[in-house]
Amino acid sequence: MTQKHKIQLFEEKKVRTVWDDEQEKWYFAIVDVCGVLAESKDALTARKYWNKLKQRLKEEGNETVTNCHQLKLRAADGKMRLTDVAGQNGKRWLNNP
């Protein structure tokens, strides 16, 4: 799978993305999207928000979160770290090969 990593801006906030040539789709870092939607002040607050939301969804039996997969995306410290990702429609999760 060929991937192209790119930072997108939404209302001046960074959202990490990956383009998958095989699927011809963009995938987004869920924690970044949560940070934008929740208007989080920093990455730590966004991560805590996503972790709590993910926990609540799992408790409700939400299978989307249960089947959530991760991809390595560049973190603020420059290292590649596993990150939960979602496709453009939010229903398809990218599996990390």
C-alpha positions in Angstrom: 0.0 0.0 0.0 1.4 3.4 -1.0 0.7 6.1 1.5 1.2 9.9 1.4 1.2 11.7 4.7 0.0 15.3 4.7 -1.1 17.9 7.3 -4.5 19.5 6.5 -5.7 22.7 8.1 -9.2 23.2 9.4 -9.9 26.5 11.0 -6.1 26.9 11.5 -5.8 23.6 13.4 -3.7 20.7 12.1 -5.3 17.4 11.1 -2.9 14.6 10.2 -4.0 12.7 7.1 -2.8 9.8 5.0 -3.7 9.2 1.3 -4.1 5.5 0.4 -3.4 4.9 -3.3 -5.1 1.5 -3.4 -8.4 2.7 -1.8 -8.1 6.1 -3.4 -9.1 7.7 -0.1 -7.9 10.1 2.6 -7.8 8.8 6.1 -7.8 11.2 9.1 -6.4 11.1 12.6 -9.5 10.8 14.8 -7.8 12.5 17.7 -7.1 15.6 15.5 -10.7 15.7 14.3 -11.9 15.4 17.9 -9.6 18.3 18.8 -11.1 20.5 16.1 -14.7 19.6 16.9 -14.3 19.9 20.7 -12.2 23.1 20.3 -9.5 21.5 22.4 -6.7 23.9 23.5 -3.9 21.4 22.9 -3.1 17.8 21.7 -3.2 16.4 25.2 -6.8 17.7 25.8 -7.8 16.3 22.4 -6.3 12.9 23.2 -8.0 12.7 26.6 -11.3 13.7 24.9 -11.0 10.9 22.3 -9.9 8.3 24.9 -13.0 9.1 27.1 -15.3 9.1 24.0 -13.8 5.8 22.8 -14.3 4.3 26.3 -18.0 5.4 26.4 -18.7 4.1 22.9 -17.1 0.7 23.8 -19.2 0.5 26.9 -22.3 1.1 24.8 -21.2 -1.8 22.5 -20.4 0.5 19.5 -18.6 -1.9 17.1 -17.1 1.0 15.0 -14.8 1.8 17.9 -14.2 -1.9 18.8 -13.0 -2.5 15.2 -10.9 0.6 15.1 -7.5 0.2 13.6 -4.4 2.3 13.7 -1.8 3.7 11.4 1.6 5.2 12.1 1.4 9.0 11.8 4.0 11.6 12.8 3.5 12.9 16.3 4.4 16.3 17.6 7.7 15.0 18.8 8.6 13.9 15.2 8.2 10.2 15.9 5.9 7.9 14.0 3.2 6.6 16.4 0.2 4.4 16.0 -2.9 6.6 15.7 -6.6 5.8 15.4 -7.8 6.7 11.8 -11.1 7.0 10.0 -11.9 7.2 6.3 -13.8 10.1 4.8 -17.2 8.6 5.4 -16.3 7.7 9.0 -17.5 4.1 8.5 -14.5 2.4 7.0 -11.4 2.0 9.2 -8.0 1.5 7.6 -6.2 -1.6 8.7 -2.5 -1.3 9.5 -0.8 -4.0 7.4 
